[in-house]
């Protein structure tokens, strides 16, 4: 009986060993297959980016020069440079950041630090943020035209200018506020996620030492999360710098021989300039080098903003360490 029992146990062990060996082999094959698929996806993405950048650089590098980025366009924009578009984009990004970043940061602070977990107001705000994030950018342009240009601008002209048209027309201020609304969900979400990375123990320790709620936020929470806040902000600004649809109706101009000197002036924009050159130009083929060179400048501007974010984040981390 003992011999039979031992044989049974031995057979079960052999069967189990064979089963697990087969399972391990199957799992290893599946793991290698998944690893290969993910690696192929990464390589494909890198190749697509490399091809796009290569085409833009190859076709635009011959036109790209200091004169191109420092002079005004001439001869129906088939010659000259794009200096007004560069300055208009820069002013737009600055005004958009001044409008969106403080408001987005304050909203994220309320949702993270002050709102209760079961707060209906916080739930409504988060629902609004998610809704705004999926709204097409052209809708923001139409909203900016109706609300900022016609309603606010028209009201300001009636009250301050005696009905004379100044603010009730597309300009760089209304375009910047519209772009600020577009980037607001990105800023709020990124800042909120950065604030959540600060350990709760640090907040409790600060409050235990006698600090107020605001002192804890100002001295502990914000310094610990500043790198994440800066990264999210720069990403939002980078997105706004390349958007065209929201400024079609709110301030972008086809061509201007002067730079904007007032918030009520229209402006040229790099993205809008590429759109006009590729769709509205009388000689699309003749302006092709200018289109690629303008796209190259816009890419360099966007990449520069991301590099600035990385440098600032690394310096802040080194100081904290």
Secondary structure, DSSP 8 states (H G I E B T S, - for coil): -HHHHHHHHHHHHHHHHHHHHHHHHHHHHHHHHHHHHHHHHHHHHHHHHHHHHHHHHHHHTTT-SHHHHHS-EETTTTEE--HHHHHHHHHHHHHHHHHHHHHHHHHHHIIIIIS-TT-HHHHHHHHHHHHHHTS-HHHHHHHIIIIIIIIIIHHHHHHHSTT-SSSSS--HHHHHHHHHHHHHHHHHHHHHHHHHTS-HHHHHHHHHTT--HHHHIIIIIHHHHHHHHHHHHHHHHHHHHH--GGGTTTTB-S--SS---STTS-B--HHHHHHHHHHT-S-TTTTHHHHHHHHHHHHHHHHHHHHHHHHHHHHHHHHH-
